[in-house]
Amino acid sequence: MPYPEIMIQGMRRELTQIGIEETRTPEQVVEAIENTKGILMVVVNSVCGCAAAGVRPGIALALQKSSVKPDRAITVFAGADIDATEKAREYFKPYPPSSPSIALLKDGKLLKMFERKDLEGKHPVQIAQELIDAFEQFCSASNAASN
């Protein structure tokens, strides 16, 4: 049973208002993963406290502060966009389902995975720095390769 939309709409908005594209269907997820040129960030959003306290603010801070960013960013909501979340997680193997989580992919291939255990209990500034480091490692290499 999915979470009631009224309960999660603000949590969705925290990511969409910073430019992350919402994907609610498996087809939207596949389109984004299979057709994005360059680096795609996939955020599995969640109602849990660590998503609110650290992950969503950390993502916002990373996107604001980093000079290098993914070419595209999408989100699915665990517990609400159930089929879309399952589809996204197919691309995260061998990692088990985890929410919240953040993945960086290129051409449908997983480059970097932040599982809940990597995010939980961390301050937004710590999460932002780890994301910025990953952006610099993977997005800079992607940008250099495409030039």
KEKE-3310 file (N, C-alpha, C; in steps of 0.2 Angstrom, whole numbers, plus 5000, padded with zeros to 4 digits):
npx = (5004:5004:5011:5001:4998:4996:5004:5017:5020:5026:5039:5043:5043:5054:5065:5061:5060:5073:5077:5077:5071:5055:5051:5039:5034:5039:5042:5046:5058:5066:5067:5074:5086:5091:5092:5099:5113:5129:5131:5120:5111:5102:5090:5083:5070:5063:5053:5059:5068:5081:5082:5075:5083:5096:5099:5091:5093:5107:5109:5103:5112:5124:5122:5120:5133:5143:5154:5154:5142:5130:5123:5110:5096:5086:5072:5064:5051:5052:5040:5030:5031:5031:5032:5041:5052:5056:5060:5071:5080:5084:5094:5104:5110:5124:5119:5108:5090:5088:5083:5084:5093:5107:5112:5124:5125:5130:5127:5117:5125:5130:5140:5143:5137:5127:5122:5109:5115:5127:5123:5115:5113:5122:5128:5120:5130:5141:5136:5134:5147:5153:5145:5149:5162:5161:5154:5164:5174:5167:5158:5167:5176:5167:5163:5175:5178:5168:5171)
npy = (4994:5010:5026:5039:5052:5065:5065:5064:5074:5086:5081:5076:5088:5094:5089:5091:5105:5109:5106:5092:5079:5071:5054:5043:5032:5015:5016:5029:5029:5020:5027:5038:5033:5025:5034:5045:5056:5056:5058:5052:5056:5046:5047:5039:5043:5045:5043:5042:5048:5050:5054:5066:5073:5073:5068:5074:5088:5088:5084:5095:5105:5100:5101:5115:5120:5113:5114:5105:5095:5081:5077:5075:5073:5062:5057:5044:5038:5029:5018:5024:5027:5014:5004:5011:5013:5000:4997:5006:5001:4989:4993:4995:4984:4975:4979:4979:4983:4999:5013:5029:5032:5035:5035:5035:5035:5030:5028:5018:5010:5007:5018:5023:5021:5026:5019:5018:5015:5022:5035:5037:5046:5055:5072:5085:5093:5084:5074:5081:5084:5072:5069:5079:5076:5064:5069:5076:5066:5058:5065:5075:5067:5062:5074:5078:5068:5069:5081)
npz = (5000:4995:5002:5007:4996:5001:5012:5008:4999:5001:5004:4992:4984:4990:4983:4969:4968:4967:4955:4952:4943:4943:4943:4940:4935:4929:4915:4914:4921:4915:4902:4906:4912:4901:4891:4894:4891:4896:4914:4925:4940:4951:4963:4977:4985:5002:5016:5028:5043:5041:5028:5028:5037:5033:5020:5009:5011:5010:4997:4990:4994:4989:4975:4974:4978:4971:4957:4947:4940:4939:4923:4922:4933:4942:4952:4962:4973:4986:4993:4988:4974:4968:4958:4949:4958:4960:4947:4945:4955:4949:4941:4950:4955:4961:4973:4987:4989:4996:5005:5010:4995:4984:4967:4955:4937:4921:4905:4908:4917:4933:4942:4955:4971:4984:4998:5011:5023:5020:5021:5032:5048:5045:5044:5034:5027:5027:5018:5007:5004:5001:4990:4981:4979:4972:4961:4956:4953:4944:4935:4930:4923:4914:4907:4902:4893:4883:4877)
capx = (5000:5008:5010:4996:5001:4996:5009:5024:5020:5032:5046:5044:5044:5061:5069:5059:5061:5080:5078:5077:5065:5052:5049:5034:5033:5045:5044:5050:5064:5070:5069:5080:5092:5093:5093:5103:5119:5133:5130:5113:5110:5095:5089:5078:5068:5060:5050:5063:5071:5088:5081:5074:5088:5103:5100:5088:5097:5114:5109:5102:5119:5129:5120:5121:5140:5148:5155:5153:5136:5127:5120:5103:5095:5079:5070:5058:5049:5051:5034:5025:5032:5033:5035:5046:5057:5059:5064:5077:5084:5087:5101:5109:5113:5122:5117:5101:5086:5090:5081:5085:5099:5108:5116:5127:5125:5132:5124:5114:5129:5131:5147:5144:5131:5127:5116:5106:5120:5132:5120:5111:5117:5127:5126:5120:5137:5145:5133:5135:5154:5154:5142:5153:5168:5159:5153:5171:5177:5163:5156:5172:5179:5162:5163:5182:5177:5163:5174)
capy = (5000:5016:5031:5044:5058:5071:5064:5065:5079:5091:5078:5076:5095:5096:5088:5094:5112:5110:5103:5085:5077:5066:5049:5040:5025:5012:5018:5036:5028:5017:5032:5042:5029:5022:5039:5051:5056:5058:5056:5053:5054:5044:5048:5035:5047:5041:5046:5041:5053:5052:5057:5073:5077:5074:5067:5079:5094:5086:5084:5102:5108:5098:5104:5122:5121:5110:5117:5100:5091:5076:5080:5074:5070:5060:5054:5040:5039:5022:5017:5028:5026:5007:5000:5015:5012:4993:4997:5009:4997:4984:4995:4996:4978:4970:4982:4977:4988:5003:5020:5033:5030:5039:5032:5039:5030:5032:5023:5013:5007:5010:5020:5025:5020:5028:5016:5021:5014:5027:5041:5038:5049:5060:5079:5087:5095:5078:5071:5086:5084:5065:5069:5083:5072:5059:5073:5078:5060:5054:5070:5078:5063:5062:5080:5078:5063:5071:5087)
capz = (5000:4995:5006:5004:4993:5005:5017:5005:4993:5003:5003:4984:4982:4992:4977:4963:4968:4966:4948:4951:4939:4946:4938:4944:4932:4926:4909:4914:4924:4909:4898:4909:4912:4895:4886:4897:4888:4902:4920:4928:4947:4953:4970:4980:4991:5007:5022:5035:5046:5038:5022:5030:5041:5030:5013:5004:5012:5007:4989:4988:4996:4984:4969:4975:4979:4966:4950:4942:4942:4934:4917:4923:4940:4943:4959:4963:4980:4989:4997:4984:4966:4970:4952:4947:4962:4958:4941:4946:4959:4944:4939:4956:4957:4966:4979:4989:4990:5001:5004:5004:4992:4978:4962:4949:4932:4914:4900:4911:4921:4939:4944:4962:4975:4991:5001:5017:5028:5019:5022:5039:5053:5043:5043:5026:5024:5025:5013:5001:5002:4998:4983:4977:4978:4967:4955:4953:4950:4938:4931:4927:4918:4908:4903:4898:4888:4878:4874)
cpx = (5004:5006:5005:5000:5001:5002:5016:5025:5026:5039:5048:5046:5051:5066:5067:5060:5068:5082:5078:5071:5062:5050:5045:5032:5039:5047:5048:5057:5068:5072:5075:5086:5095:5095:5097:5110:5124:5131:5123:5113:5103:5095:5083:5076:5064:5057:5054:5066:5078:5087:5079:5079:5095:5103:5097:5092:5104:5114:5108:5109:5124:5128:5121:5129:5145:5148:5154:5147:5134:5124:5112:5102:5087:5078:5064:5057:5048:5045:5028:5025:5035:5036:5041:5053:5060:5063:5070:5082:5087:5093:5106:5112:5121:5120:5110:5097:5088:5086:5081:5092:5100:5113:5118:5128:5127:5130:5121:5118:5131:5139:5148:5137:5132:5121:5114:5112:5126:5130:5117:5116:5122:5124:5125:5126:5141:5143:5135:5143:5156:5151:5147:5159:5167:5157:5160:5174:5174:5161:5161:5175:5174:5163:5170:5181:5173:5166:5179)
cpy = (5006:5022:5036:5050:5064:5071:5065:5070:5084:5088:5077:5083:5097:5095:5091:5101:5114:5107:5096:5083:5071:5061:5044:5033:5022:5014:5025:5034:5025:5022:5036:5039:5027:5028:5045:5051:5059:5055:5057:5051:5052:5044:5044:5039:5043:5045:5046:5047:5055:5055:5065:5077:5078:5073:5072:5086:5093:5087:5091:5106:5106:5101:5111:5123:5118:5113:5112:5096:5086:5080:5080:5071:5068:5057:5049:5040:5032:5022:5021:5026:5018:5004:5004:5013:5005:4993:5001:5005:4991:4986:4996:4990:4978:4973:4980:4983:4992:5010:5023:5030:5035:5035:5036:5033:5033:5026:5017:5009:5010:5012:5021:5024:5022:5025:5020:5021:5020:5034:5043:5041:5054:5067:5081:5089:5089:5074:5075:5085:5077:5065:5074:5080:5067:5063:5074:5072:5058:5060:5074:5074:5062:5068:5080:5073:5065:5078:5085)
cpz = (5000:5000:5003:5002:4997:5010:5014:5000:4995:5002:4996:4982:4984:4986:4971:4962:4967:4959:4947:4948:4942:4941:4943:4941:4930:4920:4909:4917:4919:4904:4900:4909:4906:4890:4888:4894:4894:4908:4923:4936:4948:4961:4972:4986:4996:5013:5028:5037:5043:5032:5023:5033:5037:5022:5008:5005:5009:5000:4987:4989:4990:4977:4968:4974:4974:4959:4945:4944:4937:4928:4918:4930:4940:4950:4958:4971:4982:4994:4993:4977:4966:4964:4949:4951:4961:4952:4941:4950:4954:4942:4944:4958:4956:4972:4981:4989:4996:5000:5011:5001:4986:4974:4957:4943:4926:4910:4903:4916:4927:4940:4951:4965:4982:4994:5008:5022:5027:5021:5029:5044:5051:5042:5035:5023:5023:5019:5006:4999:4998:4990:4978:4975:4972:4961:4952:4950:4944:4933:4927:4921:4912:4904:4899:4892:4882:4875:4869)
residu = (MET:PRO:TYR:PRO:GLU:ILE:MET:ILE:GLN:GLY:MET:ARG:ARG:GLU:LEU:THR:GLN:ILE:GLY:ILE:GLU:GLU:THR:ARG:THR:PRO:GLU:GLN:VAL:VAL:GLU:ALA:ILE:GLU:ASN:THR:LYS:GLY:ILE:LEU:MET:VAL:VAL:VAL:ASN:SER:VAL:CYS:GLY:CYS:ALA:ALA:ALA:GLY:VAL:ARG:PRO:GLY:ILE:ALA:LEU:ALA:LEU:GLN:LYS:SER:SER:VAL:LYS:PRO:ASP:ARG:ALA:ILE:THR:VAL:PHE:ALA:GLY:ALA:ASP:ILE:ASP:ALA:THR:GLU:LYS:ALA:ARG:GLU:TYR:PHE:LYS:PRO:TYR:PRO:PRO:SER:SER:PRO:SER:ILE:ALA:LEU:LEU:LYS:ASP:GLY:LYS:LEU:LEU:LYS:MET:PHE:GLU:ARG:LYS:ASP:LEU:GLU:GLY:LYS:HIS:PRO:VAL:GLN:ILE:ALA:GLN:GLU:LEU:ILE:ASP:ALA:PHE:GLU:GLN:PHE:CYS:SER:ALA:SER:ASN:ALA:ALA:SER:ASN)
# end
